[in-house]
Amino acid sequence: MTEQHPPRRQKCPAAFCFAGLALVAAVLALLACTSARAEGDVLAEHLEAEATQDTPWQIRADTLAAQHDTEVLQADGNVLLTQGENTLKADHATYYRATGWVHLVGNVEIDWSMDRLRAQEAEFDLKNKVGWLKNGEIFVAEPHLYFKGERIEKHEGDRYTFENARVSACDEPGEAWSIAMEEGEITLEGYAWLWHPKFLVRDQATFYSPVAILPVKSKRQSGLLLPEWGHSSRHGAMYNQPIYWAISDEADATFYENWMSERGLMQGLEFRHTPNTGTKGLWRIDYLHDAIREPTEAQEDGQFNDDGLVRPNADRYWIRSKIDTHLLDPRWKAKLDIDWVSDQNYLREFKVGKSGFTQSREDFLKEFSRDIANADALERESALMLSRSWDAGGVVAKTAWTQNLEYQGGNRDRDRNPTAQTLPELHAYLWKDRVFSGPLEFEAEAGTTHFWRQYGTQGTRMELHPKVSLPVQAGNVSVIPTLGMRETAYFVSKYENHPAPSHDDSLATRNMPTMNVTAFTEYYKVFDLAASPEVPAAGSVALLPGDKGEPAKDNSRWTKIRHAVQPRVDYDWAPYVSQANKPFFDELDRLGPQNEITYSLTNILDRRRERIAMRQLPDAPLGEDGKPQGEPFLAVDYREFLRLRLEQGFDLREASRIEGRRQYPRRPFSDALGELTLSPDDWISLVNRSYWSPYSGDITRHEHFVRGIWQDMAIAEFGLDFQDAVDTYKDRNRARIRQIRFGLDIIASRRWSTGFTYRADMTTNTDLEQTYYVTYTHQCWDITVYYTHTPFEDRFEARVQLLGLTF
């Protein structure tokens, strides 16, 4: 079963539309008559009036004849009718002019678009578009379902009845699963009534109901989606049943009934809407009256009992949403983010599954390219933003509320919550541009933010930050000096939880000049590796693998490599400005001084690959292999396969620092960074960042990630995060980290795949996560079994997917 959401629409199952079959039979009679004896001319004209086609049909049969003064047209032996990719086959076809009936007998086969119909015998009334199939089978390409019955009747409209029928998505004769019924009635774009249905696994009944009502709409369908079930040492037995509601073409909703034996029933709602091309939204809310309360840290789960917070509440929920839209004019973009949770443990406890944190985060990133705070974050922001851009600049308005989870559940006094809220925030930008077409470039940012908090200093901050730069080109070297002035004014309405100035002035100002100088250049050289492959003559099609422009593995070659070297130097300066007596709302209120040089050298290798490929010609004739003919051409593609960056900084302020030298010796040189990105082809990628200390001579930090694919049979991933304990003047008490992660997915055969994920903390010799899975994939169903172990939970899950079935 596949969950479907707007705005996607499915095609109408054409195989159900027996009117199309009647039309085909009429054209069969028409073409048969015109290719038979002259007395069929009148009948041909009659059928042509009943059914016309833009594309002509072609017919073949052993015998074509008209009988009884053209009242009956008979086609016998290997009857074949074709129109493009549409075909009809039968042993015999008879058309009765007086009644308008078409009778098909023997091995009736129809391929109509992507739908197929099979029967031993069929008969249709072309005038009233009704008829029947004997021992018939209808295949509906979307959603890949077979309907089989001893007798299938089509009534007026789009209503069908079945006797002794089965429904399945399996292509194989012995269905792995099916629904059998004594009788059934189906109305397209409506519902199916099934009397005495039985769900069969192979031929064994596993579920029975006296009656069932199923949606049979060609568009998105309301109904039950396949559930999730499993067992967790934290939650007990689990069963999550989604109920899908296709509200309209632009909106749908899914209700989740998520039962956990140890916690209770968590109820969820997901609402999605896409009213127009410029608007889309996703809302989710989950609620649980938890059977487990943790009013003391000793009662808390071991994962949380040392954070100084408790969770006494039983009512637990999480509300999250993202919306992209516009305000009146499409040029005014509006974005809404909501992230509101009941307590600090909720997202850490309910991470997995369709209702969990991980699924929501992945969906938000995929649909909106915006993230949410991680599950451990104690501050969660909900915000509304409005923006517009012009050629010369842009404006942004934002209002945000930050939920501080330390002040919920009675952990901290809410009346003393110091979290600053931005109500509202306005910014205007002037993009960098030349001044009066001269050499100078100018850019600016202006903004104002009003801060409100339950406890603490409140007020408004206004800032103006203009910059002027003068790009200079000296040969191949570009130098861009930039001067700026950050001017800040604070209008304080209340001083609280912060030392007020002695004169208790509601106005405070800050002026901070800034300077940046950037110099960079590039040197490169192109190296020839091999000659271009020779393009064969147009008739040498047999020499070319494939006919759709795929790379030819036997003639693909690297012909050139471009090596580029990019040195770069940046100098940043800002003076020391005392800000101790200024209000503190966020990090922009405590800007530190700068006097630092950063220098880097980047090496880039790009390759040029050439191969012989095929270009299909318009209206090309078919070759002996039945494929369209084409012409060979030289296909070229480029790829950056290696990037190596070396970077280090020198802090001039640290080199002259006086305070704290006895405890912290001067260390003006930063750790040297070596960053390597390697990706010679799609099957391998490597990202490595290492930091080396010139003072200890050791590697202080590693970040490694490697991903490899082996012939579409295995995918392996390896990651390492390594950080040494450091205590310096600029980096105080940095903790020691040793974490490793490894993942492997193996496709053992066409039907079996397996894999695992492993994460560990090597500092404490603790396994952070072990996840194993096994998947069995059948043509019409698959099952995946998961087992996850963490220090705080053991979790077992099983997920079954049935192709084409939503009930």
VOGU-3710 file (C-alpha; in Angstrom, 3 decimals, decimal comma):
1> mteqhpprrq> 0,000/0,000/0,000  1,225/3,422/-0,867  0,210/6,539/0,992  -0,737/9,266/-1,453  -0,940/12,994/-0,888  -1,789/16,077/-2,920  -1,136/17,384/-5,430  -0,392/14,040/-7,107  -3,265/12,528/-9,091  -3,542/9,015/-10,450
11> kcpaafcfag> -4,840/8,017/-13,833  -8,297/6,540/-14,140  -8,056/2,717/-14,387  -8,795/2,408/-18,095  -9,276/-1,342/-17,937  -12,437/-0,766/-15,929  -13,932/1,380/-18,663  -15,645/-1,257/-20,787  -16,875/1,532/-23,014  -13,308/1,557/-24,356
21> lalvaavlal> -13,598/-2,155/-25,086  -16,857/-1,591/-26,925  -15,177/1,124/-28,947  -12,334/-1,215/-29,848  -14,774/-3,897/-30,942  -16,612/-1,395/-33,112  -13,406/-0,390/-34,848  -12,548/-4,078/-35,260  -15,815/-4,546/-37,098  -15,186/-1,441/-39,185
31> lactsaraeg> -11,736/-2,455/-40,321  -12,718/-6,064/-40,863  -15,620/-5,020/-43,033  -13,595/-2,650/-45,198  -10,971/-5,336/-45,773  -13,515/-8,040/-46,591  -16,125/-8,251/-49,317  -17,848/-5,270/-50,880  -21,170/-6,022/-49,165  -19,609/-4,862/-45,882
41> dvlaehleae> -19,358/-1,240/-47,027  -22,721/-0,192/-45,542  -21,843/-1,776/-42,206  -18,457/-0,058/-42,253  -20,132/3,323/-42,656  -22,463/2,521/-39,755  -19,601/1,595/-37,417  -17,564/4,584/-38,505  -20,405/6,834/-37,412  -20,464/5,102/-34,011
51> atqdtpwqir> -16,763/5,287/-33,307  -14,049/7,487/-34,738  -10,353/7,386/-33,867  -7,613/9,935/-34,460  -5,061/7,167/-34,934  -5,960/4,472/-37,490  -6,191/0,852/-36,364  -4,552/-2,049/-38,132  -6,241/-5,464/-38,205  -5,199/-8,975/-39,064
61> adtlaaqhdt> -7,266/-12,165/-39,019  -7,311/-15,473/-40,831  -10,833/-14,815/-42,165  -12,948/-11,654/-42,461  -16,525/-11,899/-43,747  -19,957/-10,191/-43,658  -23,128/-12,301/-43,385  -26,933/-11,883/-43,711  -26,822/-8,768/-45,891  -24,128/-7,091/-43,770
71> evlqadgnvl> -26,159/-7,467/-40,549  -23,397/-9,607/-39,024  -19,620/-9,179/-39,350  -17,465/-12,238/-38,543  -13,686/-12,229/-37,867  -12,145/-15,668/-37,260  -8,719/-16,986/-36,383  -5,904/-15,051/-34,709  -7,802/-11,775/-34,644  -5,379/-8,964/-33,901
81> ltqgentlka> -6,211/-5,270/-33,700  -3,470/-2,701/-33,008  -3,404/1,044/-32,490  -0,019/2,276/-31,306  0,694/0,356/-28,127  -2,978/-0,681/-27,718  -3,784/-4,221/-28,875  -6,762/-6,590/-28,878  -6,543/-10,320/-29,490  -9,250/-12,989/-29,758
91> dhatyyratg> -9,932/-16,218/-31,568  -13,292/-14,970/-32,879  -15,146/-11,618/-32,987  -18,767/-11,104/-34,092  -20,636/-7,833/-34,445  -24,494/-7,694/-34,637  -25,638/-4,517/-36,314  -29,301/-4,689/-35,269  -28,563/-4,953/-31,552  -25,165/-3,274/-31,433
101> wvhlvgnvei> -23,619/-6,224/-29,601  -20,013/-7,416/-30,002  -19,263/-11,009/-29,045  -15,624/-12,018/-28,410  -14,737/-15,686/-27,929  -11,505/-17,457/-27,091  -8,355/-16,086/-25,486  -9,581/-12,510/-25,337  -6,624/-10,258/-24,526  -6,671/-6,473/-24,477
111> dwsmdrlraq> -3,744/-4,182/-23,656  -5,164/-0,696/-23,338  -2,668/1,997/-22,267  -1,172/0,476/-19,123  -4,244/-1,626/-18,258  -4,945/-5,172/-19,425  -8,037/-7,348/-19,739  -8,167/-11,119/-20,153  -11,210/-13,400/-20,569  -12,384/-16,587/-22,255
121> eaefdlknkv> -15,536/-14,934/-23,510  -16,971/-11,417/-23,521  -20,026/-9,655/-24,884  -20,889/-5,933/-24,963  -23,703/-3,632/-26,010  -22,028/-0,767/-27,852  -25,109/1,446/-27,669  -25,776/1,227/-23,930  -22,174/0,358/-22,939  -23,079/-2,674/-20,834
131> gwlkngeifv> -21,842/-6,220/-21,024  -20,202/-9,168/-19,285  -16,992/-11,184/-19,045  -16,797/-14,922/-18,436  -13,789/-16,165/-16,456  -12,449/-12,655/-16,793  -9,507/-10,772/-15,362  -8,976/-7,022/-15,320  -5,566/-5,530/-14,527  -5,529/-1,899/-13,382
141> aephlyfkge> -2,054/-0,399/-13,750  -2,724/2,199/-11,082  -2,674/0,972/-8,360  -1,488/-2,385/-9,847  -4,467/-4,585/-8,987  -5,989/-7,669/-10,592  -9,744/-8,319/-10,428  -10,710/-11,896/-11,334  -14,163/-13,460/-11,379  -16,244/-16,241/-12,885
151> riekhegdry> -18,584/-13,570/-14,192  -18,043/-9,828/-14,290  -20,910/-7,628/-15,410  -20,792/-3,980/-16,395  -23,974/-2,026/-15,745  -24,982/1,453/-16,813  -22,597/4,104/-15,626  -19,430/2,854/-13,921  -20,973/0,079/-11,814  -19,702/-3,487/-11,929
161> tfenarvsac> -20,729/-6,682/-10,167  -18,599/-9,762/-9,504  -19,337/-13,375/-8,653  -16,818/-15,639/-6,912  -14,098/-13,042/-7,390  -10,613/-12,303/-6,117  -8,594/-9,100/-5,817  -4,793/-9,133/-5,660  -1,708/-7,151/-6,656  0,397/-10,245/-7,332
171> depgeawsia> 1,528/-10,984/-10,873  2,226/-14,653/-10,212  -0,559/-17,225/-10,759  -0,427/-18,407/-7,153  -1,022/-15,140/-5,334  0,926/-14,572/-2,146  -2,124/-12,697/-0,866  -5,588/-11,918/-2,155  -9,082/-10,965/-1,061  -11,727/-13,513/-1,991
181> meegeitleg> -15,458/-12,733/-1,991  -18,674/-14,497/-2,898  -20,144/-11,357/-4,451  -19,012/-7,812/-4,967  -20,260/-4,536/-6,333  -17,915/-1,753/-7,418  -18,615/1,790/-8,534  -15,657/3,654/-9,964  -14,895/6,899/-8,155  -17,001/5,479/-5,356
191> yawlwhpkfl> -16,811/2,401/-3,143  -16,745/-1,360/-3,377  -19,142/-3,500/-1,362  -17,709/-6,962/-0,717  -19,941/-9,689/0,703  -18,229/-12,365/2,812  -14,676/-11,235/1,995  -11,711/-13,261/3,230  -8,097/-12,099/3,302  -5,984/-14,993/2,046
201> vrdqatfysp> -2,284/-15,662/2,510  -1,646/-18,124/-0,271  -4,909/-20,038/-0,015  -5,251/-19,840/3,762  -7,868/-17,450/5,121  -6,428/-15,210/7,837  -9,259/-12,696/8,201  -13,010/-12,805/7,540  -15,796/-10,262/7,610  -19,489/-10,577/6,668
211> vailpvkskr> -19,187/-7,376/4,635  -16,508/-4,841/3,803  -16,607/-1,409/2,198  -13,511/-0,323/0,294  -12,804/2,879/-1,675  -12,152/2,301/-5,383  -11,360/5,825/-6,456  -8,766/6,466/-9,106  -7,594/9,535/-7,186  -6,285/9,581/-3,638
221> qsglllpewg> -8,315/7,241/-1,459  -9,572/7,587/2,068  -9,200/4,508/4,216  -6,951/2,566/6,547  -3,232/2,590/5,824  -0,998/-0,301/6,777  -0,039/-0,115/10,452  3,239/-0,278/12,347  3,671/-2,726/15,154  6,433/-3,892/17,451
231> hssrhgamyn> 7,695/-4,067/21,020  9,859/-1,729/23,072  11,322/-2,193/26,532  10,384/1,441/27,172  6,850/1,505/25,717  5,765/-2,140/25,701  3,780/-3,645/22,850  3,055/-1,060/20,141  0,488/-0,742/17,368  0,115/2,424/15,280
241> qpiywaisde> -2,874/2,482/12,889  -3,007/5,380/10,390  -6,407/6,404/8,976  -6,193/8,441/5,780  -8,769/11,013/4,680  -8,556/12,459/1,151  -10,396/15,706/1,827  -9,982/17,235/-1,634  -7,504/17,548/-4,460  -5,670/20,177/-2,405
251> adatfyenwm> -5,845/18,756/1,119  -5,709/15,534/3,096  -5,447/14,369/6,670  -4,097/11,288/8,433  -5,208/10,244/11,906  -2,867/8,056/13,981  -4,086/5,724/16,696  -0,793/4,782/18,347  -1,333/2,307/21,174  1,504/1,471/23,601
261> serglmqgle> 0,785/-1,063/26,320  3,002/0,664/28,904  2,100/4,259/28,075  -1,438/4,377/26,726  -3,046/5,593/23,505  -1,247/8,369/21,649  -3,540/10,051/19,144  -2,104/12,018/16,254  -3,265/14,181/13,381  -1,419/15,175/10,228
271> frhtpntgtk> -2,947/17,771/7,906  -1,443/18,729/4,556  -2,711/21,336/2,133  -1,537/22,712/-1,208  -4,211/25,193/-2,338  -2,009/26,669/-5,090  1,461/26,427/-6,569  2,804/29,065/-4,177  1,399/27,606/-0,960  1,981/24,372/0,892
281> glwridylhd> 1,617/23,447/4,524  2,171/20,515/6,867  0,655/20,357/10,371  1,173/17,601/12,921  -0,015/17,162/16,473  0,248/14,188/18,839  -1,296/13,815/22,278  -0,745/11,166/24,962  -2,153/10,828/28,457  0,893/8,970/29,752
291> airepteaqe> 0,370/6,141/32,226  3,910/6,783/33,488  4,740/9,936/35,421  8,213/10,864/36,664  7,818/13,511/39,388  11,367/12,949/40,759  14,709/12,428/39,083  15,063/9,047/40,763  11,877/7,906/38,983  12,995/9,206/35,602
301> dgqfnddglv> 14,324/7,020/32,832  18,044/6,434/33,296  18,733/8,460/30,182  17,373/11,639/31,794  17,881/11,320/35,568  20,966/13,500/35,742  19,793/16,613/33,883  18,342/18,364/36,936  14,832/18,309/35,494  11,776/16,158/36,218
311> rpnadrywir> 8,670/15,239/34,260  5,614/15,131/36,536  3,010/15,770/33,805  0,816/13,001/32,359  -0,595/15,127/29,525  2,040/15,077/26,820  1,930/16,523/23,327  3,949/17,875/20,427  2,637/20,443/17,925  4,763/21,157/14,847
321> skidthlldp> 4,103/22,774/11,519  5,702/24,456/8,538  3,968/26,580/5,906  5,262/28,329/2,789  2,872/30,854/1,276  2,593/34,491/0,205  0,716/37,548/1,442  -1,597/39,098/-1,168  1,233/39,530/-3,690  3,286/36,409/-4,601
331> rwkakldidw> 6,435/38,524/-4,250  5,786/38,798/-0,510  6,931/35,402/0,791  5,592/34,172/4,124  6,918/31,257/6,191  5,485/29,833/9,391  7,308/27,432/11,737  5,674/25,977/14,854  7,508/23,754/17,344  5,782/23,408/20,724
341> vsdqnylref> 6,232/20,438/23,054  4,885/19,533/26,484  8,126/18,615/28,253  11,870/18,204/27,840  11,728/14,395/27,532  8,968/13,963/24,954  11,092/14,191/21,803  13,851/12,073/23,319  11,416/9,295/24,204  9,318/9,264/21,016
351> kvgksgftqs> 11,878/9,450/18,222  10,987/6,629/15,849  7,961/5,609/13,821  5,490/7,565/11,736  4,595/9,754/14,721  8,168/10,206/15,917  10,660/13,062/15,912  12,951/11,602/13,234  10,165/11,184/10,657  8,899/14,732/11,208
361> redflkefsr> 12,381/16,190/10,902  13,069/14,311/7,656  9,714/15,374/6,172  10,293/19,040/7,044  13,750/19,021/5,491  12,489/17,274/2,363  9,389/19,397/1,787  10,494/22,811/3,094  14,324/22,670/3,314  14,046/23,958/6,882
371> dianadaler> 15,210/22,068/9,953  13,906/21,937/13,503  15,931/21,907/16,708  17,325/18,503/17,654  15,523/16,297/20,135  17,809/17,261/23,059  17,370/21,031/22,648  15,745/22,735/25,632  14,779/25,815/23,602  12,317/25,421/20,716
381> esalmlsrsw> 11,396/28,319/18,467  8,127/29,065/16,680  8,312/31,904/14,181  6,473/33,773/11,447  8,565/35,465/8,749  7,595/37,762/5,882  10,082/38,804/3,194  10,399/40,448/-0,186  13,313/41,147/-2,519  13,914/43,803/-5,151
391> daggvvakta> 16,804/44,305/-7,527  18,509/46,661/-5,114  17,632/45,121/-1,761  15,106/43,350/0,396  13,144/43,414/3,650  12,451/40,767/6,279  9,943/40,916/9,128  9,915/38,239/11,798  8,213/37,504/15,071  9,329/34,526/17,165
401> wtqnleyqgg> 8,575/32,879/20,457  11,141/30,603/22,102  9,821/27,924/24,419  12,280/27,208/27,240  11,554/23,686/28,498  13,482/24,249/31,740  10,590/26,446/32,859  7,846/23,867/32,267  6,501/21,110/34,443  7,352/22,958/37,651
411> nrdrdrnpta> 11,114/22,603/37,121  11,870/26,319/37,242  9,801/29,275/38,336  7,965/30,483/35,217  7,804/33,986/36,605  11,614/34,123/36,474  11,991/32,841/32,915  14,737/35,013/31,303  14,204/33,770/27,729  14,105/36,724/25,333
421> qtlpelhayl> 11,269/36,806/22,789  11,517/38,826/19,567  8,214/40,651/19,149  8,820/41,743/16,397  12,057/41,942/14,355  12,468/44,029/11,175  15,439/44,132/8,787  16,170/45,943/5,537  19,051/45,089/3,225  20,789/46,976/0,461
431> wkdrvfsgpl> 22,646/44,554/-1,792  26,265/45,229/-2,685  26,502/47,436/-5,781  28,756/50,004/-7,347  28,418/53,637/-6,262  27,582/55,824/-9,287  29,287/53,269/-11,577  32,598/54,029/-9,869  35,132/51,650/-8,312  33,537/51,751/-4,836
441> efeaeagtth> 30,921/49,203/-3,776  28,377/49,815/-1,034  26,080/47,556/0,988  24,106/48,069/4,170  21,852/46,385/6,702  19,450/48,102/9,061  17,287/46,429/11,653  15,223/46,840/14,761  14,157/44,193/17,259  11,891/44,479/20,267
451> fwrqygtqgt> 12,722/42,035/23,077  10,247/40,951/25,698  10,850/38,493/28,513  8,979/37,294/31,567  11,922/38,144/33,805  14,803/40,380/32,783  15,684/43,530/30,912  13,291/44,507/28,136  13,641/46,960/25,315  14,357/47,602/21,650
461> rmelhpkvsl> 17,634/47,304/19,772  18,201/49,275/16,584  21,227/48,675/14,347  22,733/50,159/11,222  25,678/48,397/9,568  26,886/50,020/6,323  29,947/48,700/4,463  32,029/50,135/1,668  34,576/48,141/-0,340  37,078/48,850/-3,095
471> pvqagnvsvi> 37,892/45,791/-5,258  41,369/46,008/-6,778  42,747/43,763/-9,492  46,545/43,415/-9,589  47,350/40,987/-12,355  45,770/37,650/-11,399  45,355/38,722/-7,775  42,099/40,212/-6,483  42,185/42,345/-3,327  38,971/43,534/-1,688
481> ptlgmretay> 39,301/45,835/1,349  36,015/46,470/3,199  35,286/49,043/5,904  32,150/48,993/7,994  30,562/50,671/10,998  28,178/48,829/13,305  26,051/51,415/15,102  23,691/50,155/17,798  21,140/51,965/19,936  19,214/50,402/22,866
491> fvskyenhpa> 15,907/51,812/24,081  15,393/50,063/27,425  11,916/49,952/28,929  12,899/47,985/32,043  16,164/46,941/33,695  15,817/43,657/35,570  18,203/40,784/36,306  20,983/42,966/34,886  23,033/45,782/36,445  21,537/49,042/35,274
501> pshddslatr> 23,742/52,036/34,493  24,365/54,296/37,453  22,319/57,036/35,872  19,526/54,573/34,975  19,419/55,869/31,400  16,895/54,205/29,109  19,129/54,947/26,083  22,418/53,143/25,473  24,584/53,168/22,359  27,445/51,179/20,873
511> nmptmnvtaf> 29,703/52,070/17,958  32,059/49,462/16,540  34,056/49,905/13,337  34,945/46,779/11,362  37,476/46,022/8,662  38,116/43,093/6,367  40,705/42,614/3,650  40,461/39,627/1,339  43,073/38,666/-1,259  42,795/35,649/-3,530
521> teyykvfdla> 43,868/34,299/-6,884  43,825/31,118/-8,943  46,419/29,305/-11,012  45,527/26,313/-13,100  46,819/23,950/-15,740  45,071/21,398/-17,942  46,741/18,016/-18,481  45,914/15,795/-21,466  45,433/12,148/-20,526  44,057/10,407/-23,619
531> aspevpaags> 42,701/11,075/-27,049  38,976/11,390/-27,524  37,225/8,147/-28,550  36,474/7,947/-32,234  32,835/8,431/-33,122  31,741/5,524/-35,365  29,715/5,989/-38,495  25,985/6,398/-38,209  25,374/2,872/-39,455  27,607/1,238/-36,844
541> vallpgdkge> 24,827/0,964/-34,291  25,906/-2,489/-33,177  29,113/-1,064/-31,757  27,189/1,070/-29,273  25,857/-0,248/-25,957  22,337/1,043/-25,356  20,141/3,329/-27,366  19,146/5,975/-24,811  22,388/7,839/-24,329  23,710/5,782/-21,410
551> pakdnsrwtk> 27,483/5,842/-20,802  29,312/3,219/-22,818  31,386/1,386/-20,236  33,875/0,019/-22,752  34,703/3,344/-24,429  34,322/5,848/-21,555  37,633/7,500/-20,716  39,130/10,461/-18,858  40,678/12,704/-21,485  41,725/15,764/-19,446
561> irhavqprvd> 42,410/16,837/-15,857  42,338/20,447/-14,705  44,418/21,261/-11,616  43,597/24,571/-9,936  45,416/26,146/-6,975  43,550/28,860/-5,048  45,526/30,732/-2,345  43,503/33,082/-0,141  44,242/35,461/2,747  41,635/37,146/4,988
571> ydwapyvsqa> 42,284/39,797/7,598  39,528/40,716/10,080  39,723/43,563/12,566  37,362/45,026/15,151  38,375/47,028/18,240  37,650/46,182/21,834  34,482/47,944/22,940  33,259/47,616/26,518  29,706/46,279/26,523  29,335/45,194/30,150
581> nkpffdeldr> 26,845/47,952/30,916  24,797/47,354/27,766  21,601/45,259/27,769  22,060/41,605/26,857  19,357/40,014/24,708  21,351/37,673/22,440  24,908/37,030/21,198  24,899/40,162/19,000  25,019/42,252/22,180  28,465/40,913/23,138
591> lgpqneitys> 30,701/41,212/20,091  34,340/40,488/20,772  37,379/42,234/19,334  39,189/40,806/16,313  42,685/41,091/14,920  43,271/37,883/13,025  44,764/36,666/9,767  43,433/33,528/8,116  45,296/31,976/5,209  44,343/28,981/3,119
601> ltnildrrre> 45,416/27,030/0,069  42,889/25,018/-1,930  43,746/22,415/-4,569  40,981/21,352/-6,961  41,089/18,552/-9,519  38,394/18,374/-12,218  38,217/15,680/-14,848  36,754/15,668/-18,341  35,216/12,355/-19,386  34,216/11,472/-22,922
611> riamrqlpda> 32,195/8,556/-24,208  30,245/7,467/-27,246  26,482/7,632/-26,758  23,399/7,452/-28,953  21,155/10,335/-29,901  17,681/9,279/-31,020  16,607/10,891/-34,258  13,101/12,345/-34,675  10,781/10,072/-36,660  13,558/7,479/-36,869
621> plgedgkpqg> 12,625/4,148/-38,469  12,748/0,932/-36,477  15,768/-1,316/-36,841  15,887/-5,104/-36,991  15,838/-5,246/-33,192  12,595/-3,239/-33,136  14,254/-0,204/-31,541  14,383/3,293/-33,033  17,535/4,020/-34,976  19,826/6,817/-33,902
631> epflavdyre> 23,181/8,405/-34,501  26,311/8,162/-32,355  27,804/11,307/-30,824  30,558/12,278/-28,428  29,115/12,865/-24,943  31,196/14,939/-22,505  30,752/15,463/-18,772  32,833/17,103/-16,059  33,319/16,275/-12,390  35,223/17,814/-9,501
641> flrlrleqgf> 36,650/14,649/-8,004  39,140/16,008/-5,462  39,321/19,106/-3,268  42,066/19,600/-0,681  41,968/22,695/1,529  44,657/23,678/4,042  43,807/26,529/6,433  45,231/28,177/9,531  44,823/31,437/11,409  47,068/33,771/13,407
651> dlreasrieg> 45,485/35,871/16,180  47,438/39,112/16,677  45,553/39,899/19,895  46,447/36,530/21,364  50,093/37,096/20,406  50,193/40,215/22,617  47,842/39,042/25,383  48,942/39,876/28,942  46,118/38,636/31,182  46,094/34,987/32,273
661> rrqyprrpfs> 49,481/34,152/30,791  50,576/32,231/33,871  47,692/29,757/33,547  47,225/29,958/29,785  50,365/30,542/27,662  49,911/32,440/24,446  48,823/30,366/21,465  48,266/32,772/18,581  48,323/30,086/15,864  45,060/28,229/15,448
671> dalgeltlsp> 44,907/24,530/14,761  45,774/23,813/11,144  42,840/22,409/9,177  43,227/19,823/6,456  39,984/19,118/4,586  39,848/16,484/1,863  36,826/15,712/-0,312  37,233/12,841/-2,760  34,557/11,575/-5,156  36,022/10,110/-8,381
681> ddwislvnrs> 32,734/8,416/-9,243  29,259/7,728/-7,903  30,413/4,553/-6,158  32,775/6,209/-3,653  32,893/9,430/-1,640  35,191/10,540/1,171  35,055/13,612/3,409  37,849/14,126/5,922  38,566/17,062/8,241  41,537/16,958/10,575
691> ywspysgdit> 42,844/19,649/12,936  46,507/19,664/13,972  47,895/21,689/16,882  51,281/23,346/16,212  51,854/23,483/19,983  51,183/19,890/21,058  52,079/18,401/17,685  48,970/16,199/17,865  45,754/15,824/15,927  43,160/17,477/18,151
701> rhehfvrgiw> 40,080/16,762/16,053  39,005/14,323/13,353  35,833/14,210/11,293  35,749/11,357/8,790  32,973/10,010/6,620  33,317/7,395/3,863  30,549/5,976/1,676  30,979/3,208/-0,861  28,640/1,353/-3,230  29,613/-1,991/-4,706
711> qdmaiaefgl> 27,826/-2,911/-7,950  24,390/-2,081/-6,512  24,842/-5,013/-4,153  26,186/-3,333/-1,023  26,394/0,125/0,522  28,863/0,763/3,335  29,242/3,927/5,431  31,869/4,745/8,036  32,129/7,806/10,250  34,483/8,900/13,019
721> dfqdavdtyk> 34,190/11,925/15,325  37,294/12,485/17,412  38,021/15,443/19,688  40,779/15,845/22,223  40,267/17,447/25,604  41,535/21,022/25,348  41,789/23,818/27,916  43,215/27,019/26,437  42,516/30,714/26,846  40,293/30,759/23,739
731> drnrarirqi> 38,832/27,272/24,112  38,076/26,513/27,747  37,475/22,973/29,010  36,574/21,367/25,698  35,422/17,818/26,374  37,010/14,665/24,985  34,916/12,896/22,325  35,457/9,527/20,664  32,487/8,371/18,587  32,384/5,898/15,747
741> rfgldiiasr> 29,537/4,904/13,442  29,285/2,252/10,789  26,503/1,143/8,497  26,196/-1,659/5,966  23,353/-2,559/3,592  23,625/-5,782/1,604  21,334/-6,844/-1,242  21,915/-10,566/-0,981  19,524/-11,518/-3,769  16,550/-10,236/-5,712
751> rwstgftyra> 14,337/-10,809/-2,685  16,581/-10,688/0,391  18,428/-7,710/1,831  19,878/-7,018/5,237  21,941/-4,430/7,047  22,903/-2,841/10,315  23,891/0,486/11,883  26,323/0,746/14,767  27,288/3,787/16,877  29,595/3,722/19,871
761> dmttntdleq> 31,289/6,073/22,328  34,884/4,882/22,575  35,604/7,219/25,491  33,202/5,367/27,781  33,238/2,056/25,825  29,471/2,382/25,437  27,356/1,216/22,534  25,097/4,141/21,640  22,979/2,283/19,079  22,780/-1,065/17,340
771> tyyvtythqc> 20,120/-1,497/14,667  19,688/-4,620/12,539  17,144/-5,283/9,833  16,167/-8,006/7,376  13,873/-7,376/4,382  12,140/-9,923/2,209  10,805/-8,391/-1,015  8,143/-10,106/-3,083  6,602/-8,756/-6,256  3,400/-7,794/-4,436
781> wditvyytht> 4,499/-7,448/-0,819  7,522/-7,055/1,393  8,271/-7,384/5,080  11,046/-5,757/7,112  11,982/-6,779/10,641  13,995/-4,325/12,772  15,806/-4,742/16,066  17,299/-1,708/17,833  19,344/-1,712/21,011  20,406/1,392/22,953
791> pfedrfearv> 21,607/1,697/26,556  18,053/2,686/27,505  15,784/0,739/25,176  15,396/-2,500/23,247  12,977/-2,168/20,358  11,558/-4,747/17,947  9,479/-3,729/14,931  7,959/-5,418/11,906  6,594/-3,581/8,877  4,627/-5,141/6,022
801> qllgltf> 3,836/-3,397/2,739  1,233/-4,786/0,334  1,522/-3,503/-3,212  -1,520/-1,661/-4,477  -3,674/-2,224/-1,390  -5,157/0,631/0,616  -8,147/-0,418/2,662
//
